[in-house]
Amino acid sequence: MSYMKIDGVRKSFGRYEALRGVDIDIAKREFVVLLGPSGCGKSTLLRMIAGLEEIDSGDLIIDGQRMNDVKSANRGISMVFQSYALYPHKTVRQNMEFGLKVAGLKKPERDVKIAEAARILQLVPLLDRLPRDLSGGQRQRVAIGRAIVREPKVFLFDEPLSNLDAALRMQMRVELARLHRELRATMVYVTHDQVEAMTLADRIVVMRDGLIEQTGSPLEIYRRPVNAFVAGFIGSPTMNLLEARVTAVSGRTVRVDAMGLTTEAEVEGPPPPVGARVTLGIRPEHLDGRTDAGHGPALDIIACERLGGVSHAFTRLSDGTELTVQFDGEQSIAPGDTITCAVQPGRAHLFSAETGLRL
């Protein structure tokens, strides 16, 4: 039985439908990430869970209780926002204590809760500092600590790492993953950053235009995207999506050609006929790129992204379609070089050119 059930939830703002019937079951102690581009409805859904937006239709059930008409303060939820929302004139201790004071807890009980949260978040040396004396990562930990001391049924995170630099985001991802393991808490996390989703989630819910496109574990979604949108959204760099034609069919094995880049793929349903248009999906790491000739179509390197262990070559096919190829970081490649590439066996994905659905 699910700990949190979101059943047919809809939300409109005037004529605009922000959510168009969303169904999600979340288990106790699960870390679920709502992932999608701006405007897909993920933050609206989080605010509805928190009670900050009314539910037009559908049900929100937490721990067996229907929450639609329950006040936000009585839902047993703590929310961490993108902005830290700390009181600038209060110390770290006072910021974490404020909600407990309002709730009427006595000082000895407040002190115990604050001490435990400070230990978990490594804030003990900072308890008497003001927010202005803290780094961005430390301020975000204080905001999380303020949520922890309330011992909520569910933690909600609304893009909490967006205001941090790259190094701090990486550090905070590690800390959030550790925090989830230590607290054994139910967490719902909103982001548009697929790296955060892949790193933190037990399960990812990919959203677009107020609907759920796919739900699954990070590797399940990465390896078997249900449509071209999910395929192109998950991964860094994202999957190459190319226009292709079917050149041969044998059982469920389909051979396709995309401007000289040829490969075979297994389809799950009825195979498309020879000559049909399809979308070929290939991840950059599944292209075998070489600097010698005779290994597939010739590609001119437009730009390179060198990341140390790996390098990404940004190229174009003869029709102008962009293609990203991953190389070992030790291999010497540079803009202006010409490479050839081939698809590694069993690594191609095929999608319908009309609907975008996986074939």
Secondary structure as the mmCIF struct_conf table of DSSP 4:
data_model
#
loop_
_struct_conf.conf_type_id
_struct_conf.id
_struct_conf.beg_label_comp_id
_struct_conf.beg_label_asym_id
_struct_conf.beg_label_seq_id
_struct_conf.end_label_comp_id
_struct_conf.end_label_asym_id
_struct_conf.end_label_seq_id
BEND BEND1 TYR A 3 TYR A 3
STRN STRN1 MET A 4 PHE A 13
TURN_TY1_P TURN_TY1_P1 GLY A 14 ARG A 15
STRN STRN2 TYR A 16 ILE A 26
TURN_TY1_P TURN_TY1_P2 LYS A 28 ARG A 29
STRN STRN3 PHE A 31 LEU A 35
TURN_TY1_P TURN_TY1_P3 SER A 38 GLY A 39
BEND BEND2 CYS A 40 GLY A 41
HELX_RH_AL_P HELX_RH_AL_P1 LYS A 42 ALA A 50
TURN_TY1_P TURN_TY1_P4 GLY A 51 GLY A 51
BEND BEND3 LEU A 52 GLU A 53
BEND BEND4 ASP A 56 ASP A 56
STRN STRN4 SER A 57 ILE A 62
TURN_TY1_P TURN_TY1_P5 ASP A 63 GLY A 64
STRN STRN5 GLN A 65 ARG A 66
TURN_TY1_P TURN_TY1_P6 ASN A 68 ASP A 69
BEND BEND5 VAL A 70 VAL A 70
HELX_RH_3T_P HELX_RH_3T_P1 SER A 72 ASN A 74
BEND BEND6 ARG A 75 ARG A 75
STRN STRN6 ILE A 77 VAL A 80
BEND BEND7 GLN A 82 SER A 83
TURN_TY1_P TURN_TY1_P7 PRO A 88 HIS A 89
BEND BEND8 LYS A 90 LYS A 90
HELX_RH_AL_P HELX_RH_AL_P2 VAL A 92 VAL A 102
TURN_TY1_P TURN_TY1_P8 ALA A 103 GLY A 104
HELX_RH_AL_P HELX_RH_AL_P3 LYS A 107 ILE A 120
TURN_TY1_P TURN_TY1_P9 LEU A 121 GLN A 122
HELX_RH_3T_P HELX_RH_3T_P2 VAL A 124 LEU A 126
TURN_TY1_P TURN_TY1_P10 LEU A 127 ASP A 128
HELX_RH_3T_P HELX_RH_3T_P3 PRO A 131 ASP A 133
BEND BEND9 LEU A 134 LEU A 134
HELX_RH_AL_P HELX_RH_AL_P4 GLY A 136 ILE A 148
TURN_TY1_P TURN_TY1_P11 VAL A 149 ARG A 150
BEND BEND10 LYS A 153 LYS A 153
STRN STRN7 VAL A 154 ASP A 158
BEND BEND11 GLU A 159 GLU A 159
TURN_TY1_P TURN_TY1_P12 PRO A 160 ASN A 163
BEND BEND12 LEU A 164 LEU A 164
HELX_RH_AL_P HELX_RH_AL_P5 ALA A 166 LEU A 183
TURN_TY1_P TURN_TY1_P13 ARG A 184 ARG A 184
STRN STRN8 THR A 186 THR A 191
BEND BEND13 HIS A 192 HIS A 192
HELX_RH_AL_P HELX_RH_AL_P6 GLN A 194 LEU A 200
BEND BEND14 ASP A 202 ASP A 202
STRN STRN9 ARG A 203 ARG A 208
TURN_TY1_P TURN_TY1_P14 ASP A 209 GLY A 210
STRN STRN10 LEU A 211 GLY A 216
HELX_RH_AL_P HELX_RH_AL_P7 PRO A 218 ARG A 223
BEND BEND15 ARG A 224 ARG A 224
BEND BEND16 VAL A 226 VAL A 226
STRN STRN11 ASN A 227 ASN A 227
HELX_RH_AL_P HELX_RH_AL_P8 ALA A 228 PHE A 233
BEND BEND17 ILE A 234 ILE A 234
TURN_TY1_P TURN_TY1_P15 GLY A 235 THR A 238
HELX_LH_PP_P HELX_LH_PP_P1 MET A 239 MET A 239
STRN STRN12 ASN A 240 SER A 250
TURN_TY1_P TURN_TY1_P16 GLY A 251 ARG A 252
STRN STRN13 THR A 253 ALA A 258
TURN_TY1_P TURN_TY1_P17 MET A 259 GLY A 260
STRN STRN14 LEU A 261 GLU A 266
BEND BEND18 GLU A 268 PRO A 270
HELX_LH_PP_P HELX_LH_PP_P2 PRO A 271 PRO A 273
TURN_TY1_P TURN_TY1_P18 VAL A 274 GLY A 275
STRN STRN15 ARG A 277 ILE A 282
HELX_RH_3T_P HELX_RH_3T_P4 PRO A 284 HIS A 286
STRN STRN16 LEU A 287 ARG A 290
BEND BEND19 THR A 291 PRO A 297
STRN STRN17 ALA A 298 ARG A 306
BEND BEND20 GLY A 308 GLY A 309
STRN STRN18 VAL A 310 ARG A 316
TURN_TY1_P TURN_TY1_P19 SER A 318 ASP A 319
BEND BEND21 GLY A 320 GLY A 320
STRN STRN19 GLU A 322 ASP A 328
TURN_TY1_P TURN_TY1_P20 GLY A 329 GLU A 330
BEND BEND22 GLN A 331 GLN A 331
TURN_TY1_P TURN_TY1_P21 PRO A 335 GLY A 336
STRN STRN20 THR A 338 VAL A 343
HELX_LH_PP_P HELX_LH_PP_P3 GLN A 344 GLN A 344
TURN_TY1_P TURN_TY1_P22 PRO A 345 GLY A 346
STRN STRN21 HIS A 349 SER A 352
TURN_TY1_P TURN_TY1_P23 ALA A 353 THR A 355
STRN STRN22 LEU A 357 ARG A 358
#
